[in-house]
Structures are given as structure tokens and as C-alpha cells.
Amino acid sequence: MRTLIVLLLSIGTFTALGQFTISGVVTEKSGEPLLGVNVYLKGTYDGATTDIDGKFSFSTSETDSLVLIASFIGFHEAELPLESKGQELTIALKEEVSILNAVVITAGSFNASDENKREVMKPLDIVTTAGATADIPGALNTLPGTQTVGETGRLFVRGGDGRETKTFIDGMLVHSEYGPAAPSTPSRSRFSPFMFKGMSFSTGGYSAEYGQALSSALILQSKDVAEANRTDISLMSVGADISATRAFANGSVAGKVQYTNLTPYFELAPQNLNWDKAPTSLDGNFAYRLKTSKTGLLKFYTNLSTSRMELFESDIVNPEVDHPVKVSNDYGHFNASYRELITDKWGIRGGLSLTQSDDFASISTNSRAQQLRGGHVKVVADYQHSDRLAILFGSELFKRNLDQTLTDVNGPFDQDFDETLTASFVETEVFASSALAFKGGLRMEHNDLNSQTTLTPRFSTAYKTGVNSQISLAYGQFYQTPQNQIILTNPGANPEMAQHYIANYQWVKEGHSFRVEAYEKRYSDLVKYSSIYDPTTFQFDGNGHARGIDFFWRDNKTFKNMDYWVSYSFLQTEREHRDFPGSFTPAFASAHNFSFVMKKFIEDIKSQIGVTYSFASGRPYNDLNSEQFLGGKTPAYHDLSFNISYLYSSQIIVHAMVNNVLGINNIFGYEYADQPNETGFYASKAITPPARRFVFLGVFITLSKNKGINQLPNL
């Protein structure tokens, strides 16, 4: 027994003599100690956990190629080769930037997608917002930063006119994104919200990837491969449509045909306009989606449409005299895009879009025929160096040709231009930590019409002030060629320029969103008529500004089955451009805009109801019977709209909607006679909606093996 004890003690002594201690401290990059870090030797069970001071210590008998590993949730794992024994180690861990907790740059941008957990507005909201009539701009006009301009139906953003907002589908520019309309009546977006899975609506300071928009970029992402077969049939008070989707291995195809004829509706609902042939249209679209690999996706989309309308417009001086008006449009748009992740770090995407739009409009013996042909090609590469650094760069080419023929009693007069614009851009995003991010970009454009090259910087940053809150700042310069009629007269016209300054605070918690954003926009190089009496020769030294503040609140958690949001915008803007004799607020700008949107699903009656109230303060207009330029002001705009969707069965839905329930006679401005009467008075008439109310009824039927699929998300 004594011999055995001596032997065991000898073995223990030799073992202890073969061991050595590894110790040190683990900190953040800032030097703050980290508690609970797992520190161990690679390939062994030898290790320890750091204490409250970040210290660790353990013994080991390992001797060969020792590598120490420090691992902690939320930080990059560190590997440290041990060069000598007995050294006191200091290990600084880098914070890992996680998509779940990282700051997001939000200045100027409303992001919306089914995957984005920080969204302010989902694509679903486009079609469920009362009063929007399933029109993308109609729903976006309930967000802060937009102005209600009811006679156009377009997006007017922060003191910019409707042409200053451009639309992109899968990164590709859409030429002529709005359908035709009668004079002083609203047009609609050509594209159905049903085809999109997400969107980014930037009210300023947007990415260097996008150009040729002074105020705003609407970036739409089309749906990916469909997962199930379905057929949808819609019977509506304004027409009918049928669509079908077929899914196959690694891909899907979808098509839709829609016929719209407002004649039956106009016979039941009297209109303010004297229609001869109510608006009719035939639309068709086709989509093809194919997964080419695990990370590759190819998309094709085509939209074709034709529309016609005829009416009589009463003369301002002699209301009993009618002038015949005809409007027609034939439109085609093709969009192809491809994206793929080539390696773990490199991705590539690109696309092609082609557009042709033939427009004709006439009043009495005067007419205008336009043919627009546009193309866009883009290639973009992005490099994800790490979770802290990403770089994006690319090039694109825009091609635009416009032929116009004006006809009057003197005969036809032809005008045209052919524009080629090339651009390159680079942008980098840096995460200094999960709480601080920077994005900087540079865009260069060259326009062959005026032989000018522009270089525009873009910069934004965001800092996370708390678990649910952050602040963002953005700055950018933006150029845009003047409107078509200016280029037709002066092809060498200089581009107009705007600078954006934006500060944003956002608080987002599950079911709640709040944001407030202040901005200033400075315009320069705006088109000015050389004389207010000669709108054919120009100068390019106009200027202007727009400044204001926007508020937004959304809550879909406080009340059961209820979602609502409130938005308010204040705008102060003036311009000196076109025929303005000085600096004035333009006729499309209103100082105050307010929207309240509510949606609630009532289980007892299997129905979803929606209510929208919109308000806009009066807008200036130029009263020709006043000596003050733009001295008139319209009454405030009010609209209370309502909709309801009743789930008759799992795949049959009845939908009803009423715009302007109260029947308020909103006035958007006034039209004046070209010449005064013998007393020097200019006759006028108010610009009002075609009808006090618009009522829509529809039955929507879905045929699918999956009985849980219906069109309720589309309503």
C-alpha cells in the first residue's frame, strides 16, 4: 500500500510539472471588459470563462501548435496563436454586425417588403387603403412628404412637381409610368400593385444608383417565383379581368388580361364631364420567373395596353359651346432582370427595359401626336467584404427618343429629340458598429444632348440611440433634364439641380412605428423663360427652395385586428422659374397635408373595413383678374373614403368602396379664358373632380387546389 501511494504521488508531481497557466483579459474594441466570454485551446477541452473584469485563467499540459480561441455571442470569434508560455494576453473582440440588431439608414426612405421587419408600409397596404383605388401613387399619397394634387393623380414630393419622381422596377427605369387621362382629371399608375413584393419610396437623399429625379425615387421589386397554381377572376363595376399563374420546377409563368369600360358606370353615376365615349382600355401582361441556380433568378415582364376616350369640353367664355376632345394611347413595356450570388462575397445583377408609348390628344382642330421610345440597360456588381463593409458599383445607359407633331389651322409642325445618357456610380456602406453606419456614393452622368457631364455626391449616416430608436442624416445632389417640351424647343438645355439635406429620427417597436423628419431642398439651374411673354427662349438660372417637417405614426398592435397610421407634413416652398416674375409658391404646393388611415378585420361578419381621411390646405393659383401673381388660394381639400371586403366563402370576396363619402366639392384651381372681355374681365371655371364621389363594386373569385388562397390580400 505504501508503495502504491508513493507511485501515485510521483505521477501527480510529474503531471503538475508538465502543466502551465494561460491567463489574460478579453475586452471590446473600446477597452470595456467582457463578461462570459468562452476562452479555450483549439481542439481541446482546456479553457475558462471570463469574469466581470474580463479576466480568465486556466492550466493545460498541451504543448504543440497552441491556438487560443475567444468566442462570445454578438462578436467575431478571435483566434490567437500562442508564441510563448507565461505571457499575459489581451484580446480585443470586434462586434459582429447582425441584421437583427444593426442600425439601418432611413433618412428620406420608406422601405416596405414582406421580408423587411422594419417596414413602415407593406405592398399589401397599397390595395387595402380606402380611397387609393388600388393605385400605387394613391396609397403613397397618405405618407408624409407628399402633396395632394387631385387633378393629376401623380406623386408630388416635398415641393417637387410630378415629373420629379421617377419609378424603377427591379432597378430599371420606367418611361411613361402613368396612363392617359382627360384634361384636368387624375391619371393612374400603369402597373398593378399585385405584381410587387416590396418597395422603397424615397422622399429624398436616395442612393447613387438612381438618377434623373430631382425629388424622389419609387423603387419597386417584383415578385419572385410563384409557389402554387391559381386562377383569379374579377367582375367589377368598371370591367373584368382574368389572370392565371402556373408553377413548375424552378419557375413560374403568369398572365393577365383586363378590360375596362366606364360607360355602364357613367350611365348610373352622373359626371361633371360631358362624355361622348367613356374611357375604355384593354390591358395584358405576362411574367416569367426562373431559378437558374441556387442563387440565380431570371425575370421577364411585359405590359401591353390600349385606351381611348372622347368628350366635349365647354368653352369658358360661352359655356353653351362645346369643343370635342379625343385622347388615345397605345403602350408597351418590357422588363428583364437577372441577379446571382457568384461567390460568398460577390454578387451581380442587371437588366434591360424597353418602352414605347404612342399618345394622341386633340381639342377642336388642334392636336398633338407623340411617340416616345425609351430604353435602359444596367449592370451592377456588389462586394460584401465583411459584415462591416460592402461596396456597390455599376454602369448604365439610358436611351430616349421623342417625336411630336403639332397640328393647327396652319398645318402640322414636327419636333423631335434623341437623347443618350450614360452613367456610372459607386457606393460603399460601412458599419463602424451595430450602432453606427455610414453610406457614401458618387454618381457621374454624361448627356450627349447638351454635352455636359455631372458629378454628384451622396452621403448618409445613422446612429442607433437605443434598442428601438435611431437618428439618420442624409445629403445628396441630384440632376434631371428639363421637361420634354423644353428639350423639343432647346435640345441643349442644361440639367436642373437640387440639393437635399435631411435629418430623421425613428422609433420602431413590435407593432408600432414613429418617425419625424426635417428637410431642406435647394433648387438651382431651373428653366426660366427669357420673357414672360415668350415661352420659347430660355435661361437656366432659376432657383428655389423647399423646407419642412414630416411626422408619421403607425400602430397595428394596440387594438385587436386593427391597423392604423397618421401622417402630417408641413411644407414651405418657393421657386423663381418658368414665367414667374419673382419667387413664389407654385400652384401644386400646399403647406399642410394630413392623412388618417384605418383598417380593421371584423371576425363576426368576416369582413375587413377601411377608412381614410385626407386633408390638404389651400393651394395658390394665378387669378388673372388680380394684379397679384399667384394671389388666389383654393379652399382646403377634404376627402373621407370607405371600403369593405366581405369574405363570402374561402375563395369568393365581395368588395365595395366609396371615395369622398361626404360629397365635398373640392376645387383644385381655376382655368381662365385666353382673352378678357370688353370690360377687361377674364372669364373662368373651377377645376373639380369628374364626380363628387366614385363608387366601386367587385366580386373576386379564386380557383386553386389550396382553398386558403384568395384575393383578400389584394383588396
DRENMAR-594904 format. One record per residue: residue in one letter; x, y, z negated of N, C-alpha, C in turn. Coordinates in steps of 0.2 Angstrom, whole numbers, plus 5000, padded with zeros to 4 digits. Each point is the difference from the previous one (the first is absolute). Layout:
AXYZXYZXYZ/...
***
This chain:
M500449945000499650065000500450065000/R500650004996500450064999500350015007/T500249955003500350005007499650045005/L499349985000499550025005499950084999/I500050024993499950074999500650045002/V500649984999500650035003499950015008/L499849945003500050005007499550055003/L499450014996499550055003500250074999/L500350014994500350074999500550025005/S500449955002500550015005499750025007/I499549965002499650025006499750075000/G499750024994499750064999500550065001/T500649994997500550055000500350015007/F500149945004500250015007499550035004/T499449994999499450035004500050084998/A500150024994499950074998500650035003/L500649975000500650035003499950015008/G499649965003499950015007499550055002/Q499650034995499550055002500350074999/F499650055004500150074999499450035001/T500050074997499450045000499950055006/I499450005002499850055005499550054997/S500250075000499550044997500150075004/G499550044999499950075004499450034998/V499850055005499450034999499750015007/V499350005001499750015006499550065000/T500150055005499650065000499750015006/E499550055000499850035007500550045003/K499950025006500550045004500250064996/S499450034996500150064997500449994993/G500149944998500449994994499649984994/E499350005001499549984995500149924999/P500149974994500049934999499449975001/L500049935003499549965001499949954996/L499449994997499849944995499749945004/G500349944998499749945003500349985007/V500550035002500349975006500349934999/N499949965005500349934999500750005003/V500549994996500750005003500349934999/Y500249975006500349934999500549995006/L500449944999500549985005499649965005/K500250025006499749965006500149935000/G499549965001500149935000500149964993/T499850044995500149974993499450024996/Y499949974994499550024995500350054995/D500650025001500350054995499850075001/G499750034995499850075001499750034994/A499750065000499750034995499550065003/T499650034995499550055002500250064996/T500050065003500250064997499650034995/D500350034995499650034994499850075002/I499750034995499750075001500550055002/D500749984999500550055002500349985007/G499749955003500249975006500649965000/K500249984993500649964999499849925001/F500549965002500049935000500749974998/S499949944998500749964999499849934999/F500449965003500049925000500649975002/S500149944998500649965001499949955005/T500649985003500049955005500749975001/S499949935002500749975001500149995008/E499650035004500150005007500650045002/T500449975005500650045002500150015007/D499649975005500250015007499550055003/S500250045004499650055004499450024997/L500150044994499450024996499750065003/V499350005001499650065003499550014995/L499950064997499550024995499450035004/I499449984998499450035003499650034995/A499850065002499550044995499350015004/S499549974997499350005004499550034995/F499650055003499550034996499450025005/I499449994998499450025005500050075001/G500050025006499950075002500750035002/F500549965000500750025002500349955004/H500550025004500449965005500449954995/E500049945002500549954997500750025001/A500450004995500750025001500549944999/E500549995004500549944999500750044999/L500349974995500750034998500549954999/P500549995005500549954999500450024994/L500249954996500450014994500749995001/E500450065000500749995002500549994994/S499850014994500449984994499649994994/K500249964995499749994994500050054995/G499550014996500150054995499850075001/Q499950015007499850075001499350024998/E499950064998499350034998499750035007/L499449975002499750015006499550054999/T499950055006499550045000499649995007/I499449995000499649985006499450055001/A500050045005499550045002499549985005/L499449994998499549975005499750055004/K499949995006499650045005499349985000/E499550064999499349985000499849985007/E499649954999499749975007499350045001/V500050025007499450045002499549955002/S499450004996499549955002499450045003/I499749975005499450035003499450014995/L500149964995499450004995500150064995/N500650034999500150054996500350065003/A500250005006500450055003499650075001/V500450055000499650065002499950005007/V499550045002499850005007499950075003/I500350025005500050075002499350015003/T499650054997499350015002499850075003/A500550044999499950075002499750015007/G499450025001499750015006499749945003/S500049954997499749935003499549974996/F499549985004499549954997500149935003/N500249954996500149945003499449954999/A499849965004499549964999500149935004/S499949954997500149935003499749954995/D499849945003499849954996500549974995/E500650015002500649974996500250054995/N499950075001500450054996499650014994/K500349994994499750004994499950074997/R500450055004499950074998499650045004/E499649975004499650035005499550054997/V499950065003499550054998499349995004/M500149975006499449995004500149945005/K499649955000500149945004499750015006/P500149965005499750005007499249984999/L499949964995499349994998499650064999/D500350054997499750064999499750045006/I500449995005499850045006499349985002/V499849945000499349985002499549994995/T500250024993499550004995499850074997/T500450055003499950064998499350035003/A499550024996499450035003500250075003/G499750015006500150065004500649995005/A500449954999500650005004499849965007/T499449975000499849965006500549965003/A500449964996500549965002500550035004/D500150064999500550045004500650014996/I500649995002500650004996500150084998/P500050055005500150074997499450024996/G499449975001499550024995500149984993/A500349944999500149984993500650034997/L500550025004500650034998499950074998/N499450035003499950074998499750004993/T499949954997499850004992500650004996/L500650005003500750004996500250085000/P500450014994500250075000500550025005/G500150065002500450025005499750015007/T499449985001499650005006499550064999/Q499850025006499550055001499449985004/T499450014998499449985003499950055006/V500149975006499850045006499549965004/G499450014998499549955003499850015007/E500250055004499850005007500649975004/T500549974997500549965004500149934998/G499949984993500049944998500849974999/R500450055001500849985000500350014993/L500649984999500350014994500450075000/F499850044996500450074999500350004993/V500650005000500449994994500450064998/R499950024994500450064996500150065005/G499550025003500150065004500249995007/G500149945002500149985007499449985004/D500050025006499449985004500049935002/G499549975004499949935001500649975004/R500350045004500549975005500749984996/E500050034994500650004996500149934996/T499549965000500049934997500049955006/K500549965000500149955005499949934997/T499749955004499949934998500449955003/F500349964996500449945002499749944998/I500049955005499849934998500649955001/D500249974994500649965000500650045002/G500050064998500650045002500050035006/M499549995005500050035006499550055001/L500250065003499550065001499449985004/V499450034998499449995004499950075003/H500050005007499850065003499250005001/S499750064999499350015000499649954996/E500150014993499749954995499350024999/Y499750055002499350014999499650005007/G499449974999499549995005499750075003/P499750005005499750075003499450024996/A499850065000499450034997499750065003/A499450014999499750065003500350064997/P499950065003500350064997499750024993/S500550014996499950024993499649944996/T500249945002499749944996500649964998/P500049964995500649964997500149945005/S500649995001500349945003500149954995/R500149935002500249954995500749975003/S500349974995500649965001499849945005/R500549995005499849955005500149934996/F500349994995500249944997499649984994/S499849935000499649984994500549984994/P499750024995500449994993500149924999/F499549965003500049934999500749975002/M500450035005500649975002500650014996/F499950044995500650024996500049974993/K500649984998500149974993500350054995/G500350065003500250054996500250065003/M500150064996500250065003500450044995/S500350055003500350054997499850075002/F499750044996499850065003500450064996/S500450035004500550044998499850075001/T499950044994499850075001500550055000/G500749975001500550045001500749974998/G500550025002500749974998500149935002/Y499749985006500149935001500749985003/S500049935001500749975002500350035007/A500650005000500450025006499849955006/E499749944999499849965006499550035004/Y499650054997499450025004500150085001/G499850025006500150065002499450035004/Q500150065003499550045004499350004996/A500150024994499450024996500250054995/L499750065000500250054996499749994993/S499449974999499749994994500049944997/S499849945003499849944997500149945005/A500149944997500149945004499549954997/L499649975004499649954998500349935003/I500249964996500449945002499649944998/L499749965005499649954999500449935002/Q499849954996500349945001499549955001/S500049975006499549955002500149944997/K499449965000500049934996500549955003/D500249964996500449945003499649945002/V500349945000499649955003499449984996/A499449995003499449984997500149934998/E499649984994500149944997499449955002/A499450035002499449965001499650025006/N499749965003499550015006499450044997/R499850055004499350034998499850045006/T499350015000499750045005499550054997/D500050065002499650054996499650035006/I499450014998499550045004499750054996/S499950065003499850064997499450035004/L499450014997499550035003499850074997/M500150055003500050074997499550055004/S499850054996499650055003500350045005/V500749995001500350045006500349955005/G499949944999500349955005500149934997/A500449965003500249934998500749995001/D500249954997500749975002500149934998/I500449965003500249944998500749995000/S500349964995500749995000500149934998/A500649975002500249934998500750004999/T500249964995500749994998500149925000/R500649985003500149935000500849994998/A500049964994500749994998500349935002/F500650005001500349945002500750004997/A500449945001500650004997500550055001/N500250044995500550065001499750065003/G499350005001499850065004499250015000/S499850055003499350015000499850055006/V499450005003499850045005499350034997/A499950065002499350034998499850055006/G499450015001499750045005499450034997/K499850065003499450034998499750045006/V499350005001499750045005499450044996/Q500050075001499550044997499750045005/Y499350015000499650045004499750054995/T500050065002499750064996499650045005/N499350014998499650045003499550044995/L500150065000499650044995499450035002/T499749985006499450025003499449984995/P500049934998499449984996500050044993/Y500650014998500150044993499750075001/F500350035005499850075001499250015001/E499749955003499350015001499650004993/L500349964996499750004993500250054995/A500650035001500350054996500250065004/P499550055000500150065004500750044999/Q500350025005500750035000500050085002/N500550034997500050075002500350015007/L500349955003500250015007499549975005/N500050035006499549985005500349955004/W500049934998500349955004499649985006/D500449995006499749985006500249925000/K500649984999500249934999500450004994/A499749964995500350004993500749965001/P500550014995500649965001499949935000/T500449975005500049935001500849985001/S500149944997500749985001500149925000/L500549985003500149925000500750004998/D500149964995500749994997500249935000/G500649985001500349934999500750004998/N500149964995500749994998500249934999/F500749995001500249934999500750004996/A500149954996500650004996500249935000/Y500749995000500449945000500550004995/R500149964995500549994995500349945000/L500750005000500449935000500650014996/K500049954995500649994996500549965004/T500650045002500549975004500549964996/S500050014994500549974995499750014993/K500449984995499850014993499950074999/T500450045003500050084998499850045006/G499949975006499950045006499250005002/L499850065002499350015001499950045006/L499749985005499850035007499350025000/K499850065001499450035001499850035006/F499449995003499850045006499350024999/Y499950065002499350034999499850055006/T499449995002499850045006499350024998/N499950075002499350034999499850035006/L499449995003499750035006499450034998/S499850065003499450034999499850045006/T499350015000499750055005499450034997/S500050075001499450034996499750065005/R499450014999499750065004499450034996/M500050075001499450034997499950075004/E499350025000499850065004499550034996/L500050075000499650044996499950075003/F499550044997499950075002500250044994/E500550055002500250054994499650075002/S499750024995499650075001500550055000/D499850055005500450065000499950054994/I500650034998500050034994499650075000/V500050035006499750065001499249995002/N499949955004499349985002499949934998/P499849984994499949944998499549955004/E499650035004499649975005500349975006/V500650025001500449985006500549944997/D500049945003500449954999500549985005/H500649994997500649985004500149934999/P500049965006500249935000500749984998/V500149964995500649984997500149925002/K500649985002500149935001500749984997/V500149954997500649984996500149925002/S500649985002500149935001500749994998/N500149934999500749984998500149935002/D500649985003500249935001500749994996/Y500049954996500650004996500349934999/G500750005000500349934999500650014996/H500149954995500650014995500249935000/F500749995000500349944999500650004995/N500049964995500550004995500349934999/A500750005000500449944999500550014995/S500149964995500550014995500349934998/Y500650004997500349944998500550024994/R500049964995500450014994500349934998/E500650004998500349944997500650014996/L500149964995500550004995500649965003/I500550035002500549965004500549964995/T500250044994500349974995499750024993/D500349984995499850024993500050084999/K500550035004500150075000499750045006/W500049975005499850045007499349985002/G499750055002499350005003500050045006/I499649985005499950045006499250005002/R499850065002499350005003500050055005/G499550005004499950055006499449995003/G499950045005499349995004500050055006/L499449995003499850045006499350025000/S499850065002499350025000499950045007/L499549985003499850045006499350025000/T499950065002499350035000499850045006/Q499449995002499750045006499350024998/S499950075001499450034998499850055006/D499449985003499750045005499450044997/D500150075000499450044997499850045005/F499350015000499750055004499450044996/A500050065001499550044997499850065004/S499450015001499750065004499550034996/I499950075002499550044998499850045005/S499450005003499750035006500549985006/T500350055003500449995006500850004998/N500150004993500750004998500249934998/S500649975001500149944998500849994998/R500149954996500749984999500149935000/A500549985004500249925001500750004997/Q500149954996500649994997500249925000/Q500649995002500349934999500650004996/L500049974995500549994995500349935000/R500750005002500349934999500650014995/G500049964995500550004995500349934999/G500750004998500349944998500550014994/H500149954997500550014994500449934999/V500650005000500449954998500550014994/K500049954996500450014994500449944998/V500650004997500449954997500250024993/V499949974995500250014993500449944997/A500650024997500349954996500150024993/D499949964995500150014993500449954997/Y500450034995500649964997499950014992/Q499849954997499949994993500749984997/H500450054998500749994997499949964994/S499550034996499949974993499350034998/D499849984994499450034997500050074999/R500650035000500250074999500150045006/L500149975006500250045006499749975006/A499650045004499749975006500150065005/I500249985006500150055006499649985006/L499750055003499549995005500350045006/F500049985006500250045006499749975006/G499950055005499649985006500050055005/S499849995006499950045006499349995003/E499850055003499350005004500050055005/L499549985005499950045006499350015001/F499850075001499350015001499950035007/K499549985004499950025006499350025001/R499950065002499350035001499950045006/N499549985004499850045006499350025000/L499950065001499350035001499850045006/D499549975004499850045006499350034998/Q499950065002499450044999499850035006/T499350005001499750045006499450044997/L500150065001499550054998499650025006/T499350004999499650025006499550054998/D500050055004499550064999499750025007/V499750065000499750025007500650015005/N500650014997500550025005500449935003/G499749944997500349945002500549974995/P500349945002500449974995500750034999/F500349994994500650034998500449944996/D500549985003500449944997500650024995/Q500149974995500550014995500349934998/D500649994998500249944997500750014997/F500249954996500750004997500149934998/D500749995000500349934999500550014995/E499949974994500450014994500449934998/T500650014999500449944997500450034994/L499849964995500350024993500449944997/T500650014999500449944997500250024993/A500049954995500250024993500449944997/S500450024995500349954996500050024993/F500049954995499950024993500449954996/V500250024994500349964995499750024993/E499949954996499750024993500349954995/T500250024995500249964995499750014993/E499849944997499750014993500549974995/V500150044994500449984995499649994993/F500149954997499749994993500650014995/A500150064997500550004995499849964994/S499449994999499749954995499349995001/S499749964996499349995001499650064999/A500350054997499650064998500250065005/L500549995004500250065004500249975007/A499650045005500149985007500150065005/F500449995005500150055005499949985007/K499750045004500049985007500250065005/G500449995004500350055004500049985008/G499850055004500049985007500150065005/L500249985006500250055005499749975007/R499650055003499749985006500250055006/M500249985005500250045006499649985006/E499750065003499649995006500250045006/H499949985006500250045006499450005004/N499850055003499450015004500350035007/D499849965005500350025007499650065003/L499450014997499650065003500350074998/N500350004994500350074998500749994999/S500349945001500749995000500350014993/Q499649994995500250024993500149944996/T500550004995500149954996499950024993/T499649974996499950024993500349954995/L500250024994500349964995499650014994/T499649964997499650014994500249954994/P500150034994500249964994499349994997/R500049944996499549984996500349984993/F499750014995500349984993499450004995/S500049944996499550004995500449964994/T499750014994500249964994499549994995/A500049954996499549994995500449984994/Y499750014994500249994993499549974996/K500149944997499549974996500050034993/T499550044998500050034994499749954994/G499749955002499749954995499849945003/V499749954996499849945003499550015006/N499650054999499550005005500050075004/S500550044999500050075003500750015004/Q500050055004500650025004499850075003/I500650035002500050065003500449995007/S499850045005500349995007500150075003/L500550015004500150065003500249985008/A499850045004500149995007500250075004/Y500449995005500150065005500149975006/G499850045006500149975006499950065005/Q500349995006499950055006499649955005/F499650035004499649975005499850045006/Y500149975006499950045006499549965004/Q499650045004499549985004499950045007/T500049975005499950045006499350035000/P499950065003499450045000499449965003/Q499450024999499449975003500149995008/N499649955003500149995007499850065004/Q499550044999499950065004500650055000/I500350004995500650055000500649975004/I500149945000500549965004499850015007/L499449995002499850005007500150075003/T500050054996500150075002500850015000/N500349984995500750014999500449944998/P500249965004500349934999500650014995/G500350065000500650004996499950034993/A499450004998499850024994500449974994/N500250054995500449974995499649964995/P500349954996499649974995499850044994/E499549994997499850034994500349964994/M500150044995500449974994499650014993/A500049954996499850014993500549974995/Q500050034994500449984995499549984994/H500149944997499649984995500450004993/Y499750024995500350004993499449974996/I500249944996499449974997500349974993/A499650014995500149984993499449964998/N500149944997499449954999500149974993/Y499549994996500049964994499449955001/Q500249944998499549945001500049964994/W499449984998499949954994499649955002/V500249945000499649945002500049944995/K499549984998499949954996499449955002/E500049944998499549955003499350035000/G499850015006499350035001499950075000/H500650044999499950075000500650035004/S499950065003500550045004499950074999/F500550044998500050075000500650035003/R499950055005500550035003499950085001/V500550044999499950075001500750025004/E499850045006500650015004499950085002/A500650035000500150075002500450005006/Y499950055005500350005006500150075003/E500550015004500050065004500349985007/K499650025005500249995007500250075004/R500550005003500250065003500149995008/Y499650035004500050005007500450055003/S500449985006500450055004499949985007/D500250045004500049995008499449985002/L499450034997499449985003499850045006/V499649975004499850045007499650064998/K500250055003499650075000499950025007/Y499450035002499950035006500350065000/S500350015006500450075001499550064999/S499449995002499550054999499449964998/I499650034995499349974999499650005006/Y500150045005499650005006500349955005/D500549974999500449965005500249934997/P499549955000500249944997500449955005/T500450035005500449965004500750015000/T500250054996500850014999500150004992/F500649974998500049994993500750024998/Q500050014993500650014996500049944995/F500649994997500049944996500350024993/D499750064997500350024994499450014995/G499549965001499550004995500249974993/N499650014995500249974993499449994996/G500149974994499449994996500249964994/H499649994995500149964994499449974998/A500049954996499549964997500249984993/R499750024995500249974993499449994996/G500149954995499449984996500149944996/I499549984997500149944995499449955001/D500149944999499549955001500049954994/F499449984998499949964994499649945003/F500149944997499749945002499949954993/W499449984999499949954995499649945003/R500249944998499649945002500049954994/D499449974999499849964995499649945002/N500349945000499549945002500049954994/K500150024994500049964994499650024995/T499850064999499650024994499349975000/F499750015006499349985001500049935004/K499649954997500049945004499750005007/N500449975004499850005007500050065004/M500350054997500050075003500750035001/D500050035006500650045002499950075002/Y500450054997499850065002500750045001/W500050065004500650045000499750075000/V500450054998499950075000500650045003/S499950045005500650045003499850075000/Y500550044999500050075001500650035003/S499950055005500650035003499950085000/F500550034999500050085000500550015006/L499850055004500450015006500050085001/Q500650035001500150075002500550005006/T499750025005500450005006499950055005/E500550035004499950055005500549985005/R499850035006500549995006499950065004/E500650025004500050055005500249965006/H499549985004500249965006499450025005/R500149975006499550005006499850085001/D499450014999499750075001499950044994/F500349974994499950044994500450065000/P499650064998500450065000500450014994/G500049964996500450004993500049934997/S500150004994500049944996499349994997/F499649945002499449994997499949934999/T499549984996499849934998499649985006/P500249945003499749975006499349984999/A499649995005499349995000499949934997/F500449955001499949934997500249994993/A500250054996500349994994499550034994/S499849954996499650024994500450004994/A499950044995500550014994499849944995/H499449985000499949954995499649945003/N500249944999499749945002500049954994/F499449974999499849954995499749945002/S500149944998499749945002499949964994/F499449974999499849954995499849945004/V500349944999499849945003499949944995/M499449975000499849954996499849945003/K500249944998499749935003499949964994/K499449965001499849964994499749945003/F500249944998499649945002499549984994/I499449995002499549984995499849935001/E500249964995499949935001499349985001/D499550034996499349984999499750005007/I500250055004499750015007500449985006/K500649974998500549985005500250065005/S500150064997500150055004500650054998/Q500350035005500550054998499850065003/I500050054995499850075002500650055000/G499950055004500550055000499850075000/V500350054997499850075000500650045001/T500050055005500550045001499750085000/Y500450044996499850075000500650045002/S500050045005500550045003499850075000/F500550044998499950085000500650035003/A499950055004500650045002499750085000/S500550044998499850074999500050035007/G499750065001499950035007500650015003/R500049995007500650015004499950075004/P500550035002500050075004499849985007/Y499750055003499950005007500050075003/N500150015006500150065003499350035002/D499850054997499350035001500250065005/L499849995006500150055006499750064998/N499550004996499650064999500350044993/S500649974998500350044995500750025002/E500250054997500750035002500549964997/Q499949964995500549964996500149935004/F500649995001500249945004499949944995/L499649955002499949944995499750024994/G499550055000499750034994499449974998/G499749955004499449974998500249934996/K499549984996500149944996499449965000/T500149935002499449965000499849984993/P499349984999499849974993500449944998/A500049994994500349944998499749935003/Y500449955000499849945003499849954995/H499549975000499749954995499849945004/D500249944998499749945003500049944994/L499449984999499849944996499849945004/S500449955000499949945005499949944995/F499649955003499849944996500049945005/N500349944997499949945004499949944996/I499749955002499849944997500149945004/S500449944997500149945004499649954996/Y499549965003499749954997500249935002/L500249964996500249935002499449965000/Y499749995006499449965001500149934999/S500649985003500249934999500850005000/S500349944999500750014999500450025007/Q499650005005500350025007499650055004/I499550034996499650055004499950064995/I500250065003500050064996499650055003/V499650044997499650055002500350074997/H500250045005500350074998499650065002/A500050054995499650065002500550064997/M499950055004500450064998499750065002/V500050064996499750065001500550054999/N500250045005500550064999499650064998/N500250054996499750064998499349994998/V499949964995499349984997499650064999/L500350064998499650064998499850045006/G500349985006499850045006500350075000/I500550014997500350075000500250025007/N499950065002500150035006500750035000/N500549965001500750024999500250045007/I500450054999500250055005500750005001/F500349985005500749995001500350075003/G499650045002500350065004499550035005/Y500250045004499550035005500450015007/E499649995005500250015007499750075002/Y500450045004499850065002500050015008/A499650045002499950015007500750045003/D500249995006500650025003500050085000/Q499450035001499950075001499550034995/P500150064998499450034996499550025004/N499450014997499450035003500150085001/E499550035003500050075001500150044994/T499949974994500150044994500649984996/G500449965004500749984997500049944995/F499449975000499949954995500149935004/Y500449954996500249945003499549954997/A499649975005499549954998500449934997/S499749974995500449944998499549944998/K500349944999499649954997500449964996/A499749974994500449964995500249935003/I500649984998500249935001499849964994/T499549955002499849964994500049925003/P499949964995500049935002499549985005/P500049955004499549985005499349994997/A500049984994499449984996500250014992/R499450024997500150014992500349944997/R499749945002500249944997500249955006/F500449954998500149945004499849944996/V499649955003499849944997500249945004/F500349964996500349945003499749934997/L499749965004499849934998500349955004/G500249944997500449955003499949934996/V500049955004500049934998500649975002/F500449974996500749975001500049934999/I500149955005500049934999500649975001/T500349964996500649965001499949935000/L500349975005500049925001500649974999/S500149964995500649974998499949944996/K500549955000499949944996500150024993/N500450064999500150024993499450054998/K499649974996499350044999500250064995/G500650004998500150064995500350065004/I500049995007500350065004499450045003/N500050064999499450055003500350065001/Q499650055003500350075001499950054995/L499849984994499950044994500750054999/P500649975001500650044999500050055005/N499749995006500050055005499550065000/L499649994995499450054999500150044994/
***
